[in-house]
Amino acid sequence: MRFEKWQALGNDYIVVERDEIPFTLSAGRIAKICQGHFGVFSDGLLVLSKPDREDLVATLEIYNPDGSRAELSGNGAREAILYLRHRGWTEEDDFSIQTDAGIITPHITGPDTCRVDMGLAGLRSKDYPGGPADGGGEIEAGGRTWSFQHVSIGNPQCAMAVEDLAALEALDLPAIGPGIEADPRFPNRTNVSWFAEIAPARDGEAARIRARIFERGVGETLSSGTGATGAAIAYALGGRGGAPEPAAVQVVLDGGELLVEVGEDLHVHLTGWARPVFEGRLSDRFIKELHETE
């Protein structure tokens, strides 16, 4: 089974074409492939296949390292998009791919960069069914009460503002993240982000915020494109009850920076880079172990 390992801001995925996979995918097999030390070691698996529609270049399936399926990943999507270009699936700068969250449309901006039309975000969704129209709420975690903003950007996000950068860096995400991720108000679990302002927008420059991400099915991660998007939308809302100001927000993550453009209708574009790390093949012995794994 041929595969490539890609990373975007330290968020790394195994990319494989569906026709290369010699077994049925299962949660146990995906977890074994992604496992550290005993597997390839990655934050997830990206599976690309030929689409049924002529207006699409590919269909993308995204899996977390615990084997669960994710609707969307901003970093994973860029890795898949640039893989498709590098591997000759398309020569176009503008094209569309199908994801579980719907169709996304990227624009290639350079050898390792692209701007992705992520579509319309929402503040109400099936992933926060009891939430109010503005997606707000409060939750207990880590011995304090947090005000949060629910955002659906193909997958669920729970974003929380922190008073300053020092407070943000002091947070123990492995201690407080799991309880929020699995809170019963989020029936499909949720991704969680905390953010603090670095600088407001001025003189035509984007605002800058710092964010830390606890990703559903992963834990604390160096970066997350949809997590950065959730934080940027929450920042743009600024407590205005569902009436965002159009904003360009540069999100500083542990692995690097992403630009999130938020329209007044919550139409979102995400810009950033992704790069290949290595390519290889799973050994026959390892594939035999996968066949023996449920």
C-alpha positions as CSV (number, residue, x, y, z in Angstrom):
1,M,0.0,0.0,0.0
2,R,1.6,3.2,-1.2
3,F,1.1,6.3,0.9
4,E,2.5,9.8,1.5
5,K,3.0,11.6,4.8
6,W,2.1,15.3,4.7
7,Q,2.1,18.0,7.3
8,A,0.6,21.4,7.7
9,L,1.8,23.5,10.7
10,G,2.8,20.2,12.4
11,N,-0.6,18.7,11.9
12,D,0.4,15.5,10.0
13,Y,-1.7,13.1,8.0
14,I,-1.1,9.9,6.0
15,V,-2.5,10.4,2.4
16,V,-3.6,7.3,0.5
17,E,-5.6,6.7,-2.7
18,R,-8.5,4.4,-2.2
19,D,-7.4,2.0,-4.9
20,E,-4.2,1.4,-3.0
21,I,-5.9,0.0,0.1
22,P,-5.9,-3.8,0.1
23,F,-8.4,-4.2,3.0
24,T,-11.6,-2.8,4.4
25,L,-11.0,0.2,6.6
26,S,-12.0,-0.1,10.2
27,A,-11.5,2.0,13.3
28,G,-9.0,-0.6,14.6
29,R,-7.0,-0.7,11.4
30,I,-6.9,3.1,11.1
31,A,-5.8,3.4,14.7
32,K,-3.0,0.8,14.1
33,I,-1.7,2.6,11.0
34,C,-1.7,6.0,12.8
35,Q,-0.1,4.7,16.0
36,G,3.2,6.1,17.2
37,H,6.2,3.8,17.2
38,F,4.3,0.7,16.0
39,G,2.7,2.4,12.9
40,V,3.4,5.3,10.6
41,F,2.6,7.8,13.4
42,S,0.2,10.5,12.3
43,D,-2.7,12.7,13.4
44,G,-5.0,10.9,11.0
45,L,-5.7,9.3,7.6
46,L,-6.8,11.0,4.4
47,V,-8.4,8.7,1.8
48,L,-8.8,10.0,-1.8
49,S,-11.0,8.4,-4.4
50,K,-12.3,9.3,-7.9
51,P,-15.7,11.1,-7.7
52,D,-19.0,10.2,-9.3
53,R,-19.4,13.7,-10.7
54,E,-17.4,15.3,-13.5
55,D,-17.4,18.7,-11.8
56,L,-15.4,17.3,-8.9
57,V,-11.7,16.3,-8.8
58,A,-11.9,13.9,-5.9
59,T,-13.8,12.6,-2.8
60,L,-12.0,13.0,0.5
61,E,-12.6,10.9,3.6
62,I,-10.9,12.1,6.8
63,Y,-10.2,9.8,9.8
64,N,-8.9,10.7,13.2
65,P,-6.1,8.7,14.8
66,D,-8.6,6.8,17.0
67,G,-10.3,5.6,13.9
68,S,-13.4,7.8,14.1
69,R,-14.4,9.7,11.0
70,A,-14.2,13.5,10.8
71,E,-16.4,15.7,8.7
72,L,-13.7,18.1,7.8
73,S,-10.1,19.2,8.7
74,G,-8.7,22.5,7.4
75,N,-5.1,21.3,7.6
76,G,-6.0,17.9,6.2
77,A,-8.0,19.4,3.4
78,R,-5.1,21.5,2.3
79,E,-2.8,18.5,2.4
80,A,-5.2,16.5,0.3
81,I,-5.7,19.5,-2.1
82,L,-2.0,20.0,-2.7
83,Y,-1.4,16.2,-2.9
84,L,-4.0,16.1,-5.8
85,R,-2.1,18.9,-7.6
86,H,1.3,17.3,-7.0
87,R,0.1,13.9,-8.1
88,G,-1.5,15.2,-11.3
89,W,-5.2,14.7,-10.5
90,T,-5.7,18.2,-11.8
91,E,-3.7,21.0,-13.4
92,E,-6.2,23.7,-12.5
93,D,-5.7,26.4,-9.8
94,D,-9.4,26.3,-8.9
95,F,-11.4,23.1,-8.5
96,S,-13.7,21.3,-6.0
97,I,-13.6,18.2,-3.9
98,Q,-16.3,16.4,-1.9
99,T,-16.0,16.0,1.8
100,D,-18.4,14.7,4.5
101,A,-19.0,18.4,5.3
102,G,-20.0,19.2,1.7
103,I,-18.1,20.5,-1.3
104,I,-15.1,22.7,-0.7
105,T,-13.4,24.8,-3.4
106,P,-9.7,25.7,-3.1
107,H,-7.6,28.2,-5.1
108,I,-3.9,27.2,-5.4
109,T,-1.8,30.3,-4.6
110,G,1.7,28.8,-4.7
111,P,3.7,25.5,-4.8
112,D,2.7,24.7,-1.2
113,T,-0.1,27.2,-0.4
114,C,-3.8,27.4,-1.1
115,R,-6.9,29.5,-0.1
116,V,-9.9,27.3,0.6
117,D,-13.5,28.3,0.4
118,M,-14.8,26.5,3.5
119,G,-18.4,27.6,2.9
120,L,-20.9,29.0,5.4
121,A,-20.3,28.5,9.1
122,G,-23.3,28.2,11.4
123,L,-24.0,29.0,15.1
124,R,-26.7,26.4,15.4
125,S,-26.3,22.8,14.4
126,K,-27.2,19.2,15.2
127,D,-23.9,19.0,17.1
128,Y,-25.3,21.5,19.7
129,P,-29.0,20.7,19.5
130,G,-30.0,22.4,22.7
131,G,-28.0,25.6,22.0
132,P,-29.5,29.1,21.5
133,A,-29.6,30.8,18.1
134,D,-26.4,32.6,18.8
135,G,-24.5,29.4,19.7
136,G,-23.5,30.7,23.1
137,G,-23.3,28.8,26.3
138,E,-21.4,28.2,29.6
139,I,-19.5,25.1,30.6
140,E,-17.7,23.9,33.8
141,A,-14.1,22.7,33.3
142,G,-10.8,22.9,35.2
143,G,-12.5,24.4,38.3
144,R,-14.0,27.4,36.5
145,T,-17.0,28.4,34.3
146,W,-16.2,29.2,30.7
147,S,-18.3,31.2,28.3
148,F,-18.1,29.4,24.9
149,Q,-19.1,30.0,21.3
150,H,-20.4,27.0,19.4
151,V,-19.5,27.1,15.7
152,S,-20.2,24.5,13.0
153,I,-17.8,24.6,10.1
154,G,-18.6,21.2,8.8
155,N,-17.5,19.9,12.2
156,P,-18.3,21.1,15.7
157,Q,-16.2,23.8,17.4
158,C,-16.3,25.1,20.9
159,A,-14.3,28.3,21.2
160,M,-13.5,30.3,24.4
161,A,-11.8,33.6,24.8
162,V,-9.1,33.9,27.5
163,E,-8.2,37.2,29.1
164,D,-4.6,37.4,28.0
165,L,-1.7,35.5,26.5
166,A,-0.3,34.5,29.9
167,A,-3.5,33.0,30.9
168,L,-3.8,31.1,27.6
169,E,-0.3,29.6,27.9
170,A,-1.0,28.6,31.5
171,L,-3.9,26.4,30.6
172,D,-3.6,22.6,31.1
173,L,-5.4,21.5,28.0
174,P,-5.0,17.7,28.6
175,A,-6.7,18.2,31.9
176,I,-9.6,20.4,30.9
177,G,-10.1,19.4,27.2
178,P,-11.6,15.9,27.5
179,G,-14.5,17.0,29.7
180,I,-15.5,19.7,27.3
181,E,-15.0,17.4,24.2
182,A,-17.3,14.8,25.7
183,D,-19.9,17.1,27.3
184,P,-23.4,15.6,26.7
185,R,-24.5,18.9,25.1
186,F,-22.3,17.9,22.2
187,P,-23.7,14.5,21.1
188,N,-21.0,14.0,18.4
189,R,-18.3,15.4,20.8
190,T,-16.6,18.7,19.9
191,N,-13.3,20.2,19.0
192,V,-12.2,22.8,21.6
193,S,-10.2,26.0,21.2
194,W,-9.0,28.8,23.5
195,F,-7.8,32.1,22.2
196,A,-6.5,35.5,23.2
197,E,-6.0,38.7,21.2
198,I,-2.5,39.7,20.2
199,A,-3.4,42.8,18.3
200,P,-6.6,44.2,16.8
201,A,-7.0,44.9,13.1
202,R,-5.4,48.3,12.1
203,D,-4.3,50.1,8.9
204,G,-5.7,47.4,6.7
205,E,-3.8,44.6,8.5
206,A,-5.5,41.5,9.8
207,A,-6.2,41.1,13.5
208,R,-3.9,38.6,15.3
209,I,-5.0,36.1,17.9
210,R,-3.2,33.3,19.6
211,A,-5.1,30.0,19.8
212,R,-4.5,26.6,21.4
213,I,-6.5,23.6,20.2
214,F,-7.8,20.4,21.8
215,E,-8.9,18.3,18.8
216,R,-11.7,15.8,19.0
217,G,-10.3,12.3,18.9
218,V,-6.7,13.6,19.0
219,G,-6.1,15.7,22.1
220,E,-4.0,18.9,22.2
221,T,-2.5,19.5,18.7
222,L,0.1,21.8,17.2
223,S,-2.6,23.2,14.9
224,S,-6.0,22.7,13.4
225,G,-7.5,24.6,10.5
226,T,-11.1,24.2,11.6
227,G,-10.1,24.9,15.2
228,A,-8.4,28.1,14.0
229,T,-11.5,28.9,12.1
230,G,-13.8,28.4,15.1
231,A,-11.6,30.7,17.2
232,A,-11.5,33.3,14.5
233,I,-15.3,33.3,14.1
234,A,-15.7,33.6,17.9
235,Y,-13.3,36.5,17.9
236,A,-15.1,38.2,15.0
237,L,-18.4,37.8,16.8
238,G,-17.0,39.5,19.8
239,G,-20.2,38.9,21.9
240,R,-22.4,40.6,19.3
241,G,-25.1,37.9,19.5
242,G,-24.7,36.4,16.0
243,A,-23.8,39.6,14.1
244,P,-20.1,39.3,13.1
245,E,-18.1,42.1,11.7
246,P,-16.3,41.1,8.4
247,A,-12.8,40.3,9.6
248,A,-9.5,38.9,8.5
249,V,-7.8,37.1,11.4
250,Q,-4.3,35.8,11.5
251,V,-4.4,32.9,13.9
252,V,-1.1,32.0,15.6
253,L,-0.9,28.3,16.6
254,D,1.9,26.2,18.0
255,G,2.8,24.9,14.6
256,G,2.5,28.2,12.6
257,E,0.0,30.7,11.4
258,L,-3.2,30.6,9.3
259,L,-5.3,33.4,7.8
260,V,-9.0,33.1,8.3
261,E,-11.3,35.5,6.5
262,V,-14.8,35.8,8.0
263,G,-17.6,37.4,6.0
264,E,-20.6,39.1,7.6
265,D,-22.7,36.1,6.5
266,L,-20.1,33.8,8.2
267,H,-18.7,32.7,4.8
268,V,-15.2,31.5,5.6
269,H,-11.9,31.3,3.6
270,L,-8.9,29.6,5.1
271,T,-5.3,30.2,3.7
272,G,-2.2,28.3,4.7
273,W,0.5,25.9,3.6
274,A,1.0,22.1,3.5
275,R,4.0,20.1,2.5
276,P,5.0,16.5,1.9
277,V,7.3,14.8,4.4
278,F,8.0,11.4,2.8
279,E,6.4,8.6,0.8
280,G,6.6,4.9,1.3
281,R,4.8,1.5,1.3
282,L,3.4,-0.5,4.2
283,S,5.3,-3.8,4.5
284,D,3.6,-7.1,3.7
285,R,4.1,-8.1,7.3
286,F,2.3,-5.0,8.6
287,I,-0.6,-5.5,6.1
288,K,-1.0,-9.0,7.4
289,E,-1.3,-7.6,10.9
290,L,-3.9,-5.2,9.7
291,H,-5.9,-8.0,8.1
292,E,-5.8,-9.7,11.6
293,T,-7.0,-6.5,13.2
294,E,-10.8,-5.8,13.5
